[in-house]
Amino acid sequence: MQVGVVTQLRRYPVKSMGGEIIESLSLGSGGMPGDRAWAIRDEKEGGIRGAKKFAALMSCSARYAEEPAVEGSSPAEITLPDGSNFATGVDDAGERISKFLDHPVTLWPLLPADAIDHYRRGAPPSDDMEQDLRAMFGRLPEEPLPDLSVFPPELFEYDTPPGTYFDAYPLLMMTQSSLDTMQARAPESRFDVRRFRPNFVIGETPADSEFPERDWCGGRLRIGDAVIAVEIECPRCVMTTHGLEELPKDPQLMRALVREADGNLGVYAKVETPGRVRVGDPVELL
């Protein structure tokens, strides 16, 4: 059954930085080649970090000059808000980003999954776990926290699944219908796709569904030559409220997400059958 059409494909070479829009690519078993292939490591408190801690990372961007390799971390170009740019492989990349963030960090390519100390969680901000989780997910004291039991169990020990820099799963998918639903229900905020950092944006979904991708969880999608297994809804974090480019900081956006969508928007997925996908491909629920 056709449930939509691919309207955008988005890839993010550096975790938490802006990325690039592409017309087609070949999905591998680990997701989009080159997606989240680089990440920042906190050299003061340890751990792989993104915009949950360093909000300014979202004002940076990264792109590939050439199509990245299927595995590993191909060279990418980073652009800072002042327009300066440099390659990920230059010796002072970490120093430049540290100066921009005013915090000591290093820039890392992907390491093998058995490099577990690299992926192990850094020191928590405080001894109050609930307070830390509320800060991470942008939730007020009276708002429920996400159900953490839905996440892969290794995330309780590691910042990202070892061998990757994904938050949880290789792919994040969302429909234009869900964005439009939230925009209609919370017109005071701007539900711009850039805030939510999906890999796939799906349009032309059934008109009678306000959040169509919810119905895909536990199912499989055929897109182009690939088959994708949809895992869970995506609990949104404080990153969605950060300002970037012309979009202002907006904590009320999270209030609306909690009120209207249980704090979720989009779905996490993984590749079951690798293959070529393109903008314009129909999305079939198998």
C-alpha positions in Angstrom: 0.0 0.0 0.0 1.5 3.4 -1.0 1.6 5.7 2.0 3.6 8.6 0.7 6.3 9.9 -1.6 9.9 11.0 -0.7 10.1 14.8 -0.9 13.5 15.3 0.7 16.7 13.3 1.5 18.9 14.9 4.1 22.4 14.0 5.4 24.4 15.4 8.2 28.2 14.8 7.9 28.9 16.1 11.4 26.7 15.2 14.4 24.5 18.2 15.4 25.7 20.5 12.6 23.6 21.5 9.6 23.8 19.1 6.6 23.0 18.9 3.0 20.0 18.0 0.8 20.6 15.4 -1.8 18.6 13.9 -4.7 19.6 10.2 -4.4 21.9 7.9 -2.6 22.4 4.2 -1.9 21.4 3.1 1.5 23.8 0.7 3.2 23.1 -1.6 6.1 24.2 1.2 8.4 22.0 3.8 6.9 23.0 6.8 4.7 26.7 6.7 3.8 28.4 9.7 5.4 25.5 10.5 7.8 26.8 11.5 11.3 30.3 10.3 10.3 32.0 12.8 12.5 31.4 14.0 16.0 32.6 16.3 18.8 34.1 14.9 21.9 34.2 16.9 25.1 37.7 17.0 26.4 36.8 18.5 29.7 34.0 16.2 30.9 34.4 13.4 28.4 31.8 11.8 26.1 30.5 12.3 22.5 28.5 15.6 22.6 26.1 17.4 20.3 23.8 20.3 20.4 22.0 19.1 23.5 25.1 20.5 25.3 26.6 22.8 22.7 23.6 24.5 21.1 25.9 26.6 18.9 26.8 23.5 16.8 23.5 23.9 15.1 24.6 27.2 13.6 27.5 25.4 11.9 27.1 23.3 8.7 29.0 20.5 6.9 29.0 19.1 3.4 30.8 16.6 1.2 32.7 17.8 -1.8 32.5 14.2 -3.2 30.2 11.3 -2.5 31.3 9.7 0.8 32.4 6.1 1.1 29.8 3.5 2.2 31.7 2.9 5.5 33.9 5.0 7.7 34.3 8.8 7.7 35.1 10.5 4.4 36.5 14.0 4.4 33.9 16.8 4.8 34.0 20.6 4.9 32.8 22.5 7.9 31.5 26.0 7.8 31.3 28.2 10.9 28.7 31.0 11.3 31.3 33.6 10.4 31.7 32.0 7.0 35.2 30.5 7.6 35.5 26.9 6.5 38.0 24.0 6.9 38.2 20.3 6.2 37.5 17.8 8.9 41.0 16.3 8.5 43.1 19.4 9.2 45.3 19.3 12.3 43.6 22.2 14.0 40.0 21.3 13.3 39.4 20.6 17.0 41.1 23.9 18.0 38.9 25.9 15.7 35.7 24.3 17.0 37.0 24.7 20.6 37.5 28.4 20.1 34.1 28.8 18.5 32.4 26.9 21.4 34.7 28.4 24.1 35.1 24.9 25.4 37.9 22.3 24.8 36.7 19.7 22.3 38.1 17.4 19.6 36.7 16.3 16.3 36.6 12.6 15.7 35.9 10.2 12.8 34.0 7.0 13.5 36.0 4.5 15.5 35.4 0.7 15.5 32.6 -0.6 17.7 35.1 -2.2 20.0 36.6 1.1 20.9 34.2 1.2 23.8 35.9 3.8 25.9 35.5 6.3 23.1 31.8 5.8 23.1 31.3 5.5 26.8 29.1 8.2 28.5 30.9 11.2 29.8 30.4 12.7 33.3 26.8 13.7 33.9 26.1 17.5 34.4 24.9 16.8 38.0 24.0 14.1 40.5 20.3 14.6 39.9 19.4 12.2 37.0 15.9 13.5 36.7 17.0 17.1 36.4 19.6 16.1 33.8 17.0 14.2 31.8 14.5 17.2 32.0 17.2 19.5 30.7 18.1 17.0 27.9 14.5 16.6 26.7 13.4 20.2 27.5 10.7 19.1 29.8 9.1 21.1 32.7 8.7 19.6 36.1 5.0 18.9 35.5 5.6 17.3 32.1 6.2 13.6 31.7 9.6 12.4 30.6 9.9 10.0 27.6 9.7 6.3 28.2 13.4 5.5 28.1 12.8 1.7 28.0 12.1 2.0 24.2 15.7 3.0 23.5 18.4 0.4 22.7 19.8 -0.8 26.1 23.4 0.1 25.2 22.5 3.8 25.3 22.4 3.6 29.1 26.2 3.0 29.1 27.2 4.8 25.8 26.5 8.2 24.4 25.8 6.6 21.0 25.6 3.0 19.8 29.3 1.9 19.6 30.6 2.2 16.1 28.1 5.0 15.2 27.3 8.6 16.1 23.5 8.2 15.8 21.4 9.1 18.8 19.6 5.7 18.7 19.0 4.3 15.2 20.5 4.9 11.7 17.5 6.7 10.1 15.1 9.3 11.2 11.9 9.7 9.1 9.1 12.2 9.3 6.1 13.3 7.2 5.3 16.8 6.0 1.8 16.1 7.4 3.1 15.8 11.0 4.9 19.1 10.6 1.8 20.7 9.1 -0.4 19.3 12.0 1.9 20.8 14.6 2.1 24.1 12.8 -1.7 24.3 12.7 -2.0 23.4 16.4 0.8 25.7 17.6 0.9 28.7 15.1 3.0 30.8 17.5 6.0 28.5 16.8 7.8 27.6 13.6 7.8 23.9 12.8 10.6 24.1 10.3 12.1 20.8 9.2 15.6 22.1 10.0 14.8 21.9 13.7 14.1 18.2 13.5 17.0 16.9 11.4 15.3 14.0 9.5 16.9 11.9 6.9 13.7 11.3 5.0 10.8 13.8 4.6 7.7 12.1 3.3 4.9 13.9 1.5 1.6 12.9 -0.1 0.5 10.9 2.9 -3.2 9.9 3.5 -5.3 13.0 4.1 -7.1 11.5 7.1 -4.0 11.0 9.2 -2.5 13.8 11.2 0.7 11.9 12.2 0.9 9.2 9.5 4.3 7.8 10.5 3.0 6.6 13.9 1.1 3.9 12.0 4.4 2.6 10.5 6.1 1.6 13.8 6.8 -2.1 13.8 6.2 -2.3 10.0 8.4 -2.2 6.9 8.6 0.3 4.1 9.8 -0.2 0.5 11.4 2.9 -0.8 13.1 2.6 -4.2 15.3 -0.4 -4.1 15.5 -0.5 -0.3 13.4 -1.9 2.5 13.4 0.0 5.8 12.2 -1.4 9.2 10.4 1.3 11.3 11.3 0.9 15.0 9.9 3.5 17.4 8.5 7.1 17.5 11.2 9.7 18.1 11.1 11.4 21.5 12.2 15.0 20.8 14.9 16.7 22.8 15.8 20.3 23.7 17.7 20.6 20.3 14.4 21.3 18.6 14.0 24.5 20.6 17.4 26.0 19.8 17.7 28.9 17.4 19.5 28.4 14.1 20.0 30.6 11.1 16.9 32.9 11.1 14.9 30.6 13.4 14.6 31.9 17.0 15.1 30.0 20.2 11.6 28.7 21.1 11.0 26.7 24.3 7.3 26.9 23.6 7.8 24.6 20.7 8.4 21.8 23.2 5.3 22.7 25.2 3.3 22.2 22.0 5.0 18.9 21.2 4.3 17.5 24.7 0.7 18.8 24.6 -0.2 17.7 21.1 2.1 14.7 20.3 3.3 13.3 23.6 6.7 14.9 22.9 7.3 12.8 19.8 7.7 13.7 16.2 8.9 11.4 13.4 10.1 7.8 13.7 13.4 6.0 14.0 14.2 3.2 11.5 16.9 1.0 10.2 17.8 -0.5 6.9 16.6 -4.1 6.3 17.5 -4.3 2.6 20.1 -1.9 1.2 19.4 -0.2 -2.1 19.1 3.0 -4.1 16.6 5.7 -2.9 15.6 8.9 -4.7 13.5 12.0 -4.2 10.2 11.2 -5.8 10.2 7.5 -4.9 6.9 6.1 -3.7 6.8 4.9 -0.1 5.0 1.5 0.3 4.0 0.0 3.6 4.6 -3.8 3.3 
